[in-house]
């Protein structure tokens, strides 16, 4: 019965579109439905905030480790894109702006929490995992254009605002990594810091200064000046 009713509705829509719409030069039924949905439902003061809030809350729940139904978010994004009539205007205006702001807020809070009780390498591993999660999230139910500003906000919150603290972290910062030959940690720091110009500059400056200082110590160590092999090994 349900399938029969749907078939009848489709047949009526096709008939109206082919006869009335073309003759009267009106918009087709599907397009009119989009226009009225956006005007009377999505833009409704009771519906709009709940719709966007639902999407943002679900994303933050997933960030906090909860299992969510991504299909619902995928459908919500599809609705916004469909209501843009071939553009991303509705998606960007109604969702992306709020999403980016909430993401910035989320990662500001996480950075403040984890920068205190994590070692430099542990903190960088958290950042790398978050970057991978957000990229995967964008690929799954958002549009490609959202990825760049989203990653920028994650890096701004977790790296740009704390780069110097990470580098100078007692017992685990860059100096410690160099002294303990923790090349994986140094590589991870460079990989992440390279995506933020100010952080990359701090990393390079500290590395150059540290290596230069260590090299000067060697050249001034008189105990090895007469031992070429030991000097070169050092």
C-alpha positions as CSV (number, residue, x, y, z in Angstrom):
1,X,0.0,0.0,0.0
2,X,2.8,2.4,1.0
3,X,4.7,1.6,-2.3
4,X,1.6,2.1,-4.3
5,X,1.0,5.5,-2.7
6,X,4.5,6.6,-3.4
7,X,4.2,5.5,-7.0
8,X,1.0,7.5,-7.4
9,X,2.7,10.6,-5.9
10,X,5.6,10.3,-8.3
11,X,3.3,9.9,-11.3
12,X,1.3,13.0,-10.3
13,X,4.5,15.0,-9.8
14,X,5.8,13.9,-13.2
15,X,2.4,14.8,-14.8
16,X,2.3,18.3,-13.2
17,X,6.0,19.0,-14.1
18,X,5.5,18.0,-17.8
19,X,2.2,19.7,-18.3
20,X,1.6,22.6,-15.9
21,X,5.1,23.6,-15.0
22,X,6.5,23.8,-18.5
23,X,3.3,25.5,-19.8
24,X,3.1,28.1,-17.1
25,X,6.9,28.5,-16.9
26,X,7.0,27.7,-13.2
27,X,9.6,25.9,-11.0
28,X,9.2,22.2,-10.8
29,X,7.7,20.6,-7.7
30,X,11.0,19.3,-6.3
31,X,12.5,22.8,-6.5
32,X,9.5,24.4,-5.0
33,X,9.7,21.9,-2.2
34,X,13.3,22.9,-1.5
35,X,12.4,26.6,-1.4
36,X,9.5,26.1,1.0
37,X,11.5,23.7,3.2
38,X,14.2,26.2,3.5
39,X,11.9,29.1,4.1
40,X,9.3,27.6,6.4
41,X,11.2,24.8,8.2
42,X,14.9,25.3,8.2
43,X,14.6,29.0,8.8
44,X,12.0,28.5,11.6
45,X,13.3,30.0,14.9
46,X,12.4,26.8,16.7
47,X,13.8,24.4,14.1
48,X,17.0,26.1,13.0
49,X,18.9,26.3,16.3
50,X,17.9,22.7,17.2
51,X,19.0,21.4,13.8
52,X,22.5,23.0,14.0
53,X,22.9,22.2,17.7
54,X,22.1,18.5,17.0
55,X,24.9,18.3,14.4
56,X,27.5,20.1,16.6
57,X,26.6,18.1,19.7
58,X,26.9,14.8,17.9
59,X,30.3,15.7,16.5
60,X,31.6,16.7,19.9
61,X,30.2,13.5,21.4
62,X,32.3,11.6,18.8
63,X,35.4,13.6,19.7
64,X,34.9,12.6,23.3
65,X,34.9,9.0,22.4
66,X,31.2,8.3,22.1
67,X,29.7,6.2,19.3
68,X,27.3,8.1,17.0
69,X,25.3,7.5,13.9
70,X,27.2,9.2,11.2
71,X,24.5,8.5,8.7
72,X,22.3,11.2,10.5
73,X,25.0,13.8,10.1
74,X,25.6,12.8,6.5
75,X,21.9,13.2,5.8
76,X,21.9,16.6,7.5
77,X,24.8,17.9,5.4
78,X,23.1,16.5,2.3
79,X,20.0,18.5,3.1
80,X,22.0,21.7,3.5
81,X,23.8,21.1,0.2
82,X,20.6,20.3,-1.6
83,X,19.0,23.5,-0.3
84,X,21.9,25.5,-1.7
85,X,20.7,24.7,-5.3
86,X,24.1,23.8,-6.6
87,X,26.1,26.0,-4.3
88,X,27.5,25.6,-0.8
89,X,25.9,28.8,0.5
90,X,23.4,27.3,2.9
91,X,26.0,24.7,4.1
92,X,28.6,27.4,4.8
93,X,26.2,29.9,6.3
94,X,24.0,27.5,8.4
95,X,26.6,25.0,9.5
96,X,30.3,25.5,8.6
97,X,30.8,28.8,10.4
98,X,29.3,27.5,13.7
99,X,31.1,24.2,13.3
100,X,34.5,25.9,12.9
101,X,33.9,28.1,15.9
102,X,32.8,25.2,18.1
103,X,35.9,23.2,16.9
104,X,38.2,26.0,17.8
105,X,36.6,26.1,21.3
106,X,36.8,22.3,21.7
107,X,40.5,22.2,20.9
108,X,41.4,25.2,22.9
109,X,40.0,23.4,26.0
110,X,41.7,20.2,25.1
111,X,45.0,21.9,24.6
112,X,44.8,23.6,28.0
113,X,44.0,20.3,29.7
114,X,46.6,18.1,28.0
115,X,49.5,20.5,27.8
116,X,49.8,20.3,31.6
117,X,49.9,16.5,32.3
118,X,51.3,15.2,29.0
119,X,55.0,14.9,28.0
120,X,55.9,16.7,24.8
121,X,55.8,13.5,22.7
122,X,52.5,12.4,24.3
123,X,51.0,15.8,23.5
124,X,52.2,15.7,19.9
125,X,50.7,12.2,19.5
126,X,47.4,13.6,20.7
127,X,47.6,16.4,18.1
128,X,48.5,14.0,15.3
129,X,45.6,11.7,16.2
130,X,43.2,14.6,16.3
131,X,44.4,15.9,12.9
132,X,43.9,12.5,11.4
133,X,40.4,12.2,12.9
134,X,39.3,15.6,11.6
135,X,40.5,14.8,8.1
136,X,38.7,11.5,8.1
137,X,35.6,13.2,9.5
138,X,35.6,15.7,6.6
139,X,36.0,13.0,4.1
140,X,33.1,11.0,5.5
141,X,30.3,13.5,5.9
142,X,31.4,17.0,5.1
143,X,32.7,18.8,2.0
144,X,36.4,18.9,1.0
145,X,36.5,22.7,1.4
146,X,35.8,22.4,5.1
147,X,39.0,20.5,5.8
148,X,41.5,23.3,5.3
149,X,39.9,25.8,7.7
150,X,39.2,23.0,10.2
151,X,42.8,21.7,10.3
152,X,43.9,25.3,10.6
153,X,41.8,25.8,13.8
154,X,43.1,22.5,15.3
155,X,46.7,23.6,14.7
156,X,46.0,27.1,16.0
157,X,44.5,25.9,19.2
158,X,46.9,23.0,20.0
159,X,50.2,24.1,18.4
160,X,50.4,27.8,17.5
161,X,49.2,28.8,21.0
162,X,51.5,26.4,22.8
163,X,54.6,25.8,20.5
164,X,57.1,27.4,22.9
165,X,55.7,25.5,25.9
166,X,56.0,22.2,24.0
167,X,59.6,22.9,22.9
168,X,60.8,24.0,26.4
169,X,58.8,21.3,28.3
170,X,61.0,20.2,31.3
171,X,62.3,16.6,30.9
172,X,60.5,16.0,27.6
173,X,60.9,19.0,25.3
174,X,63.1,19.3,22.2
175,X,66.3,19.6,24.2
176,X,65.6,16.3,26.0
177,X,64.7,14.6,22.7
178,X,68.0,15.7,21.2
179,X,70.0,14.5,24.3
180,X,68.2,11.1,24.4
181,X,68.4,10.7,20.6
182,X,64.5,10.5,20.4
183,X,64.5,10.9,16.7
184,X,60.9,9.7,16.3
185,X,59.7,12.5,18.6
186,X,61.8,15.1,16.9
187,X,60.5,13.9,13.5
188,X,56.9,14.1,14.8
189,X,57.4,17.6,16.2
190,X,58.9,18.8,12.9
191,X,56.1,17.2,10.9
192,X,53.4,18.9,12.9
193,X,55.2,22.2,13.5
194,X,55.9,22.5,9.8
195,X,52.2,23.2,9.2
196,X,52.4,26.4,11.4
197,X,54.9,29.0,10.2
198,X,55.5,30.5,13.6
199,X,55.9,27.1,15.3
200,X,58.3,25.9,12.5
201,X,60.4,29.0,13.0
202,X,60.6,28.4,16.8
203,X,61.6,24.7,16.1
204,X,64.3,25.6,13.6
205,X,65.7,28.4,15.8
206,X,65.9,26.2,18.9
207,X,67.4,23.3,17.0
208,X,70.1,25.5,15.4
209,X,71.0,27.2,18.7
210,X,71.2,23.9,20.5
211,X,73.3,22.1,18.0
212,X,75.6,25.2,17.7
213,X,76.0,25.4,21.4
214,X,76.9,21.7,21.7
215,X,79.4,22.0,18.8
216,X,81.1,24.9,20.5
217,X,81.5,22.9,23.7
218,X,83.3,20.2,21.7
219,X,85.7,22.7,20.0
220,X,86.5,24.2,23.4
221,X,87.1,20.9,25.1
222,X,90.9,20.7,25.3
223,X,90.9,17.1,26.5
224,X,90.0,15.9,23.0
225,X,91.7,18.6,20.8
226,X,94.7,16.3,20.4
227,X,92.7,13.2,19.7
228,X,91.3,13.6,16.1
229,X,89.2,10.4,16.2
230,X,87.5,11.2,19.5
231,X,87.0,14.8,18.3
232,X,85.2,13.6,15.1
233,X,83.1,11.0,17.0
234,X,81.9,13.7,19.4
